Amino acid sequence: MLVLLPPSEGKAEGGEGPPVDPASLTLPGLAPARRAVLDELVALCSGDDDAVEKARTVLGLSPGQRAEVAKNAALRQAPTLPARERYTGVLYDALSFATLSRPARERAARSVLIFSGLWGVVGPEDAIPAYRCAGGVKLPGVGGLAAHWRGPLGEAVPQAAGEGLVLDLRSSAYTGMFKPARKLAERTASVRVLHVRTVDGVEKRSVVSHFNKATKGRLVRELLESGAEPAGPEELAEALRALGYTIEAQEAQAGRVRQFDVVVSEL
């Protein structure tokens, strides 16, 4: 099983690891594409106040986030942390890499890929600096990051998946970087979290962003701890139901990703 996660916008500060080596990260064949983005991002964020303002606009940052530009300018020298410690936020708090059992952490190291506008993908154990570069950014010289990564990831991710299941939990900002095709799509399952409640006797369903992230984090954690190795979407649904989740599945379609709804009644 290969699990695809989004990154977090917020990231832990600092670190004690040496500066990042793009070729040392998971899927080293992505190194040239990583270096291209790194070069453009550092160049964009280096310079005088006018350059900083331009970088802030390109990166979609608020005036109060100017310090993020300086972090990007220093990426080549910045200290690193494992990605499992660097990424923070609701999903990663719920997944809680730090409190996984050793077998579950080893499974995570083998099976989890975290998408990134800067790095393409990283594994939980990859040492990376703090940065700010979302998947929807368009960098001078590189262009839109989704388009930049589509080719390299289109080769690398299917190789990493092999013949196994892909559990795609990415947010919409990162789905454009890689889209499983044909046979791989049929072995891919995406998950949507729906909150169900009754209002005046009528059932209402809605997607709640915060709880969507938290549920996905817990779901990955429980799959890793259970040791489940579902071979395909149907086996995944069975594994999740065994863990106590209410699952509603869309009908399978040739060449298409299978969508599962995780239905929850409490936030």
C-alpha atoms as one frame of an Amber mdcrd trajectory, in Angstrom:
protein
   0.000   0.000   0.000   1.201   3.488  -0.897  -0.348   6.416   0.999  -0.287
   9.885  -0.586  -0.591  12.808   1.845  -0.653  16.588   1.409   1.942  18.685
   3.225   0.981  21.170   5.911   1.047  24.917   5.417   2.521  25.304   8.895
   5.908  23.783   9.598   8.008  23.301  12.693  10.961  25.670  13.033  14.650
  24.878  13.358  16.329  21.515  13.252  19.725  19.977  13.850  20.284  18.121
  10.596  22.710  19.209   7.847  21.500  21.219   4.831  19.205  19.370   2.485
  20.527  17.270  -0.388  17.755  16.888  -3.008  19.262  13.600  -4.212  19.114
  12.111  -0.708  15.338  12.396  -0.494  12.882   9.608  -1.277  12.624   8.903
  -5.027  16.083  10.336  -5.855  15.263  10.390  -9.554  13.313  13.580  -8.791
  16.540  15.410  -7.849  16.884  17.429 -11.104  13.274  18.642 -10.867  13.800
  19.442  -7.175  16.936  21.458  -7.894  15.117  23.444 -10.585  12.416  24.519
  -8.123  14.938  25.129  -5.340  17.077  27.357  -7.585  14.072  29.411  -8.707
  12.630  29.722  -5.205  15.916  30.863  -3.640  16.506  33.354  -6.464  12.967
  34.717  -6.177  13.273  35.248  -2.434  16.756  36.813  -2.427  17.324  40.549
  -2.789  16.125  43.927  -1.587  12.749  45.005  -0.222  11.223  45.188  -3.694
  12.332  41.610  -4.379  10.865  40.472  -1.079   7.533  42.089  -1.938   7.518
  40.432  -5.347   8.285  37.063  -3.773   5.551  37.541  -1.178   3.027  38.217
  -3.940   4.136  35.263  -6.074   3.954  32.931  -3.068   0.539  34.222  -1.974
   1.762  35.371   1.443   0.266  38.117   3.584   2.286  41.187   4.682   2.660
  39.535   8.076   4.370  36.558   6.469   7.365  38.416   5.034   9.677  36.356
   7.263   8.731  33.278   5.220  10.504  34.843   2.235  13.756  35.085   4.180
  13.470  31.401   5.129  13.202  30.485   1.461  16.225  32.616   0.581  18.329
  30.625   3.069  17.091  27.151   2.105  20.472  25.851   0.947  22.059  26.518
   4.345  19.050  25.923   6.603  19.033  23.162   9.242  16.780  20.176   8.630
  14.301  17.971  10.455  12.693  14.689   9.364   9.538  15.444   7.405   7.494
  13.604  10.046   8.586  16.320  12.499   8.642  19.248  10.061   5.011  19.045
   8.962   2.476  20.165  11.542  -1.241  20.953  11.511  -4.470  19.050  11.997
  -3.756  15.964   9.859  -0.247  15.502  11.236  -1.339  16.093  14.822  -3.939
  13.337  14.418  -1.488  10.988  12.692   1.164  11.722  15.375   4.222  10.072
  13.844   6.115  10.548  17.123   3.792   8.230  19.047   3.538   5.447  16.465
   4.839   2.057  17.513   8.128   1.038  15.928   6.475  -1.415  13.473   3.968
   1.279  12.431   6.733   3.852  11.946   8.657   1.369   9.807   5.532   0.796
   7.709   5.125   4.571   7.365   8.699   4.925   6.147   7.993   2.348   3.429
   4.524   3.398   2.407   3.900   7.140   2.971   4.681   9.858   0.427   4.078
  13.498   1.361   3.521  15.818  -1.591   5.334  19.166  -1.729   5.408  22.070
  -4.152   9.165  22.359  -3.562  10.306  18.732  -3.324   7.654  16.891  -5.372
   7.319  14.219  -2.701   9.232  13.335   0.454   9.138  10.376   2.813   8.535
  10.739   6.563  12.217  10.183   7.362  13.578  12.637   4.774  15.458  15.566
   6.334  14.108  18.887   5.004  14.285  22.567   6.037  11.317  24.780   6.827
   9.995  26.402   3.631   6.938  28.054   2.142   5.996  27.052  -1.398   2.484
  25.749  -2.035   1.561  23.443  -4.877  -0.437  26.124  -6.682   2.464  28.596
  -6.979   3.829  29.740 -10.355   7.552  30.448 -10.197   9.456  32.557 -12.745
  11.445  30.238 -14.990   9.661  27.090 -13.804   6.034  28.114 -14.237   3.155
  26.399 -12.490   4.424  23.791 -10.049   1.603  21.351 -10.790   2.666  21.232
 -14.442   6.357  21.133 -13.512   5.891  18.040 -11.357   3.368  16.186 -13.487
   5.942  14.536 -15.737   8.544  13.515 -13.141   5.929  12.299 -10.659   4.001
  10.563 -13.431   7.002   8.238 -13.792   8.207   8.029 -10.192   4.976   7.464
  -8.240   3.714   4.485 -10.301   7.126   2.853  -9.874   6.877   3.383  -6.112
   3.343   1.959  -6.088   4.305  -1.211  -7.925   1.301  -3.513  -8.162  -0.206
  -2.416  -4.846  -3.018  -0.208  -3.629  -2.681   3.593  -3.619  -4.596   5.463
  -0.905  -4.840   9.071  -2.082  -5.562  11.536   0.735  -4.154  14.649  -0.945
  -5.900  18.016  -0.903  -7.005  19.616  -4.173  -3.917  21.871  -4.292  -1.727
  18.785  -4.816  -3.845  16.443  -6.930  -2.781  18.302 -10.078   0.844  17.300
  -9.518   0.092  13.625 -10.104  -2.970  11.896 -11.514  -2.985   8.088 -11.598
  -3.845   6.730 -15.013  -5.568   3.615 -16.298  -4.693   0.478 -14.310  -3.109
   2.398 -11.450  -6.257   4.518 -11.144  -8.278   1.320 -10.696  -5.994   0.406
  -7.760  -6.329   3.881  -6.244  -8.841   4.903  -3.588  -9.595   8.464  -2.523
 -11.385   9.328   0.714 -13.897  12.052   1.465 -15.060  12.663   5.039 -18.741
  13.545   5.432 -20.362  14.860   8.596 -23.943  13.618   8.880 -26.479  15.226
  11.190 -30.260  15.436  11.441 -31.895  18.874  11.208 -35.683  19.078  11.692
 -35.945  15.383  10.931 -33.950  15.677   7.684 -30.489  14.158   7.285 -27.879
  16.708   6.233 -24.372  15.894   5.038 -21.446  18.268   4.703 -17.678  18.309
   4.295 -15.955  19.963   7.256 -12.363  20.935   6.490 -10.855  20.680   9.984
 -12.515  17.367  10.815 -11.785  16.046   7.328  -8.056  16.476   8.000  -8.232
  15.042  11.517 -10.167  11.970  10.377  -7.700  11.301   7.574  -4.807  11.555
  10.024  -6.428   9.087  12.419  -7.342   6.770   9.557  -3.725   6.559   8.365
  -2.491   6.086  11.912  -4.898   3.206  12.568  -4.077   1.512   9.261  -0.354
   1.716  10.052  -0.824   0.405  13.592  -3.138  -2.407  12.463  -0.595  -3.790
  10.027  -3.329  -4.076   7.380  -2.023  -4.559   3.844  -5.088  -4.169   1.603
  -4.353  -5.259  -1.961  -7.019  -3.092  -3.579  -9.893  -0.691  -2.923 -12.346
  -3.407  -1.827  -9.872  -4.777   0.704  -9.236  -1.233   1.928 -12.950  -0.720
   2.589 -13.023  -3.989   4.533  -9.969  -2.963   6.580 -11.491   0.424   7.437
 -14.809  -1.126   8.448 -12.907  -3.548  10.677 -11.352  -0.492  12.339 -14.827
   0.884  13.075 -15.293   3.345  10.220 -18.582   3.758   8.362 -17.681   3.482
   4.674 -19.847   4.185   1.640 -18.241   3.235  -1.665 -18.861   4.519  -5.150
 -19.245   1.920  -7.869 -15.993   0.845  -9.499 -15.451   2.224 -13.009 -12.849
   1.144 -15.531  -9.813   3.406 -15.502 -11.135   5.571 -12.661 -10.104   6.227
  -9.077 -12.492   4.648  -6.560 -13.976   7.109  -4.058 -14.956   6.166  -0.517
 -16.987   8.351   1.827 -16.138   8.072   5.512 -19.361   9.060   7.280 -19.073
  10.510  10.786 -21.771  11.776  13.112 -19.611  13.538  15.719 -17.052  16.328
  15.294
